[in-house]
Amino acid sequence: MKRFIDNIKKYFKYAVFSAKADLKSEVAGSYLNWLWWILDPLCFMMIYIFIAAVIFRSSEPYFPVFIFIGLTVWDFFNKTVNSSVKIVSNNRAIVTKIYIPKYILILQKTFVNLFKMSISWILVFILMFIFKVPLSITYLYFIPLLIIIYLVTFGVSTILLHYGIFVEDLANVTSLTLRLVFYMSGIFYNLATKVPKPFNSILLRCNPVAYIINAFRTIFLKGQLPSLVMMSFWFVAGIILVAIGVHIVHKYENSYAKVI
């Protein structure tokens, strides 16, 4: 773990600089430039609101905020995990010429997606103000929940980084699995009320994305405390996932350049 911390300190500036370069390249040559980072989540929110509220007639309180919270968490997890499978081969020009701990590539990708997620959270807070969602002391749990989703995402992504190098079809399997997880995470519906027992409880406990989304909705829209037991469980699980992923990368990273 000391090696991991030392590498994070050593390559942190590189990850930040590379993330900034990625963000600039995304909007280079675009007429709307950075406005796409706002329009993209807004458009998705409106699509899902139309599907759930108009077609399926959902009566969930503060429904636009409800949807946006789900999309914000899911977008960060989905984009980071999906890109992690091929992240080493996609950065072949770097990893074959200079040494860099491969999980730094994941760190860089999380910085890009954290920036985009921060924009989405700003939009969430604006919507909460517009729809007059009551303020609550439970908002203080926002940071711990962010830490948990970050740890889980980083851990899962680091593990997939390793196996993605050796298993060619893993990218397709991951994409299909993430689609399944999307529908099992309650992005545009309430898992607790729409899924029959005991399956709703199982999903909310065993699916980290579903749990985190539900916890954010609980503190923001209901003003209630999330389950501290489940928060502790997924915090520890996130650390374990990171430890496993980092250990695997340290053990096998010398062979990555030969494979790709």
Beta strands, then each sheet from edge to edge (+ up, - down):
end
